[in-house]
C-alpha cells in the first residue's frame, strides 16, 4: 500500500508540511509507503493567451506537474474505479462574450475542458467532467466588468419565472439529476454538464436582452434585482447576515493553541 500526500502550501517547511509529515510518519510505522508531493514551490505555468492551444489542440507548455501527480496517484492505486471528478465553469450568453468568454478567461476555460479529456484518456476507470453552471455572485465574478449588471438583470428575470437557483440548490440538482443517475451522465456534444440550462432558456435570455437595451442609472433599481445582488455579495464576506451584531466588541487577540508557528 502507498499513500500520496499533496502539499499545496508555498511554505516548504510550514504547518501543512508538518501535519503531512506527522501523518506520513504514523503510516510508515505501520509499514505503509508514503510520498509527499510539494506543489506550492513548483513553477505552475499560467495561460498567456497565445491561442496556440486552438491551433495545436494542446498547450505549448509541457505540463510536467500534472504528469508527476497523475503517475504518483496511479502508482499508489488510490483512484477507485468509477471515481468522478467535477470542475466548475461558466460560459454565459453571447451578450457577455466580448468581455468574458472571448478573452483570456475563455481561453483558460478551454484549457480546463481539455484537461478533463486528458484525465479520461490517461486514467482508466475515472470519469472527469466539467459542469457549466449558471451565473452566481462570487468574489471573482463581481470584479469582471458588466458581469454584475448582467447577473442583476438575470436574477430579476429568473425569479419572476420561478427558475432562480442559489449555489446550494444548483449543486443539489447537479448531484441528484446529473452525477448520480443510472446509466451515463448526461452531457452535451462537448462532454460538458450543462447546469446553465435554466439561465440559457430562450425566454430568459430574450427578456434579459430587452432589459439590457434600455437599462440606465435612473431605472437600475426598477429593472434589475440589484438589491438581491448586493445582499449575496455582502454575505460572501460574512456581512448582512441575520442575527449577527456587527457593532459588538470582539477580542481580536485570541490565541489558538493548536497552531504551530512555521520556522
N, C-alpha and C positions, 0 to 999 in steps of 0.2 A: 504494500500500500504506500502511496505517496500523496502528500498534501501540498498544494501550491498556495502560498500566501502572497498577496499582491499589496505592495505599499505604494500608495499614490501620493504620499507626502513628499514635499521637496526637501525636508529635513532628513538627511541621511541617517542620523542617529537620534531622531526626535522621539516623541511619545508613541507615535504609531509604530515605529520600528521596535521600540522597547516592548510594546504589547505583543507584536507579532513574534518577537524573539522568545518571549515567555511561552507563547503557545507552541512554537517550534520545539523549544527545549523539552516541554512536557510530552509532546508527541514522540520525540526521538527516544526518550527514556522508555517508552513503550514499544520501541522497535519500529516506529513509523518514520519513513523517509520524508524529509521536508525540503522545500525550496522557496526562498523569499525572492520575489522579483521586484526590483526597485524601479518604479515608473517615474516617480517625482523628479528625479535628477536626469532623466533621459531627454534628449532633444526631440520633441514632437513637432514635425514639420506641419505647419498650418497651410490652409489654402491661400494661394497668391493670385487667384482669379486669372490664371494664364489661359484658361479654356482648353488646354491640351487634352483634358480628360474627355471632352466631347469628340475630339478628333481621334484619340488613341483608344478610348474605351477604358482607360485606367490612368491613375495619377502618374506624373513624371517622376515623383519621388518614390524611392523604394521604402516600403513600409516594414522595416526590419523589426520594429517594436511589436507590430501585430503578429508577425510570424513567430517571434520569440514566445509571446503569451500563448498563441494557439498551439505551438508544439509542446509547451510545458503542460497545458491542460490535457492534450491528447495523451502524452506520455504518462501522466498521472491517472488517466482514465476516470476523470472526475465529472465528465459530462454524461448525464443519464440519457439513455435512448429516448427520443421523443421530446427532449428538453426544448422549450420555446423561449426565444428572446424577442423583445419588442422594443424598438426605438420609436420615439415620438417625433413627428414632423408636422409641418403646416405648409399648405400651398396657397390657399386663398383664391379670390376671384381675379379676373384679368384687370379689374379696377386698380388693384394694388401691385400688379406685376412690375411696373416701371421702377418702383422704389424698393420692392421686396424680392419677388421670385426671379426677376431678370438680372439681379445684381449678384454680388459675391455671396449673399445669403443663399440664393437659389443654387449656386454652384456647390456650396457646402452640402446642401441637401441632396444634390445629385450624387455626391461622393458617399453620403450615408446610404443611399439606395444601393449603390454598387457594393458597399461593404456588406450589406445583408446578403446580397447574391454570392459574395465571396465566401461568407461563412457557410452558406448552404452547400457550396461547391466543395469546400475543403474539409468540413467537419461532418462526417456522415452521421445520420440519425438525429441531427439537430435542426430545428426549424427557426430560421431568423426572419422576422417581419419588421416592417416599418408601418406604423399606424399614422395616417394623416388625420389629424384632429381638427375640430372646429376652433375658431378664434376664441382665445380666452385672455383675461387680463393677467399678464406676468410682468416681472421686473424688466425683462428684455423687450417684450412687445411694446411696453409703454414708452420706450426710448426710440422707437422707429418712426420717422415722420409719417404722418397721415394715418398710420395704423390705429392709434387710439380713437380717431374720429370715425374711422370705418367700424370699429368694434362698438362704439356708442350707438351708431345707427343700426348695426346688425342686432344688438341686444334688444332694442325697441321693437324691431320688426319680428324677431323670433319670439319674444314674449307675447306680443299681440296674437301670434299664430299658435301659441302654446307649443312651441318647438324648442324653447330655450333649455340649455343644459349647462350646469356648472361643471367644474372639473371632476367632482366625485361622481355625479350622475353619468358623465361621459365615460369615465373609466369603468364604471359598473357595466355599462352597455357593451364596452369593448370586450370585457372578460366574459360576460354572460351570453352575448349574442354573436360573438365572433370567435374568440380564442377557445372557448370550452364547448363548442358544438360538436356533435357527432359528425365524423367524416372530415373533409378538407375545410380548412379555414377559408372563408370567403374573401377573395381579393379581386382587384381589378386586373386589367391586362398587363399592368406593370408590377404585379405582385405586391401591391400596396393595399393595406386595410383602410378603407375609406370611412372614417368616423366623422368626416365633414359632410356627410350626405344630407343632413338636415340644413346645414348652412348653405349648401350649394343647390338646394331646391330652386327651380326656376322662379316660383312665386316669391321666394325670399329675396333672391338677387335682383329681380325686377323692381321690387319695392325699395330695396336699398339704393339702387341706381336712381330712381325717381327722387328720393330724398337727397342723395348726393348732389344732384344737379341744381338744387335750389337751397342748399344749406348756407347759412350766413351766421355771423356772430349774434345777430339780433334774434334769430329763430332757433338757435342751437338747443336751448332747453326744451323747446316745444317739439322739435322734430327728432330728437335723439334721446337716448337714455343716459345722458351724461352723468346724472346723479348716481345711477346704478354702477356706472363705470368707476366713478371716484370712490364709491363705497368699497368695491372689490379691490381697488388699488391700495387704499389705506389698510385694508385687512391683511394684505400681503405682508405688511411691515408691523402688524400687531396693533394697529390703531382702529378707532371707531368700533371696537368690539363691545357688545352689550355686557354690562356687569363689571367692567374694568374701570377703576377710578384712576385716571391718568394724572390727577393732581395730587395723589397721595405721595408722601415722602417715602423713599426707599433707601436702603443702605447698599451702596454700590461696592463697598469694601467687604465683600463676602468671600471668605476663603473656602476653597474646595479641596479637602484633604486628599481626594483620590487622584488629583492632577500631579503628574511628575514633571518637574521643570526639565526642559531639554538642555543638555550641556553644549 
